[in-house]
Amino acid sequence: MNRLSSLLLFGTLAARPLAAQTVVVPDPPLDSARAALRDNLLVFRDTLNTVDGAAARLQRDFREASGASLISRARTMSQACARSVRTVPPTRHTVQSFKLTEPAKLKQRQDLLNSLDQLKEALVRCETEFAAMSQPDQAEQVRGYGNDKATRTLTAIHTYEMALRDFFVTMGIRVEPLGAGSRPTL
């Protein structure tokens, strides 16, 4: 038993110096093609943030908001969805024209394109429905049905963002918030 204890103690002590030898290697820089792809996809993602913000404002105070405010929120939703719809074709073209040969990457790209197409349908529906609800006599329609319609649009956005995240991982593109680079270990 004494020998086993000594062996365990030795093993524990020997492992500690190895832990201090950990080296953090930064990710290699992106090539220009992947950087351009990332930038284009992030521009599109930023347009989706305006839809998310408009939906949040609509959902936040629909109970207490005046009729005029609800009409304004519906108009804002319609406009935000319209802006995002306009950026879908260039985004789709960028993703589709990116040169890939590996089957896993090709599959992930196709998944992203399918998700993008479904998102476009949801955004077009959002634009149309909220444009109709932004008419002067539609305040109660916005109050009664606006949240549900906004939630459906947000669900489509969330589904797309998950496909985008998987695509970035497969492509080796790391997206971090501005200023959140890796920190050196001490």
Secondary structure in CASP SS format (residue, H / E / C, confidence):
PFRMAT SS
TARGET T0000
AUTHOR 0000-0000-0000
METHOD secondary structure of the structure
MODEL  1
M C 1.00
N H 1.00
R H 1.00
L H 1.00
S H 1.00
S H 1.00
L H 1.00
L H 1.00
L H 1.00
F H 1.00
G H 1.00
T H 1.00
L H 1.00
A H 1.00
A H 1.00
R H 1.00
P H 1.00
L H 1.00
A H 1.00
A C 1.00
Q C 1.00
T C 1.00
V C 1.00
V C 1.00
V C 1.00
P C 1.00
D C 1.00
P C 1.00
P C 1.00
L C 1.00
D C 1.00
S H 1.00
A H 1.00
R H 1.00
A H 1.00
A H 1.00
L H 1.00
R H 1.00
D H 1.00
N H 1.00
L H 1.00
L H 1.00
V H 1.00
F H 1.00
R H 1.00
D H 1.00
T H 1.00
L H 1.00
N H 1.00
T H 1.00
V H 1.00
D H 1.00
G H 1.00
A H 1.00
A H 1.00
A H 1.00
R H 1.00
L H 1.00
Q H 1.00
R H 1.00
D C 1.00
F C 1.00
R C 1.00
E C 1.00
A C 1.00
S C 1.00
G H 1.00
A H 1.00
S H 1.00
L H 1.00
I H 1.00
S H 1.00
R H 1.00
A H 1.00
R H 1.00
T H 1.00
M H 1.00
S H 1.00
Q H 1.00
A H 1.00
C H 1.00
A H 1.00
R H 1.00
S H 1.00
V H 1.00
R H 1.00
T H 1.00
V H 1.00
P H 1.00
P H 1.00
T H 1.00
R H 1.00
H H 1.00
T H 1.00
V H 1.00
Q H 1.00
S H 1.00
F C 1.00
K C 1.00
L C 1.00
T C 1.00
E C 1.00
P H 1.00
A H 1.00
K H 1.00
L H 1.00
K H 1.00
Q H 1.00
R H 1.00
Q H 1.00
D H 1.00
L H 1.00
L H 1.00
N H 1.00
S H 1.00
L H 1.00
D H 1.00
Q H 1.00
L H 1.00
K H 1.00
E H 1.00
A H 1.00
L H 1.00
V H 1.00
R H 1.00
C H 1.00
E H 1.00
T H 1.00
E H 1.00
F H 1.00
A H 1.00
A H 1.00
M H 1.00
S C 1.00
Q C 1.00
P C 1.00
D C 1.00
Q C 1.00
A H 1.00
E H 1.00
Q H 1.00
V H 1.00
R H 1.00
G H 1.00
Y H 1.00
G H 1.00
N H 1.00
D H 1.00
K H 1.00
A H 1.00
T H 1.00
R H 1.00
T H 1.00
L H 1.00
T H 1.00
A H 1.00
I H 1.00
H H 1.00
T H 1.00
Y H 1.00
E H 1.00
M H 1.00
A H 1.00
L H 1.00
R H 1.00
D H 1.00
F H 1.00
F H 1.00
V H 1.00
T H 1.00
M H 1.00
G C 1.00
I C 1.00
R C 1.00
V C 1.00
E C 1.00
P C 1.00
L C 1.00
G C 1.00
A C 1.00
G C 1.00
S C 1.00
R C 1.00
P C 1.00
T C 1.00
L C 1.00
END
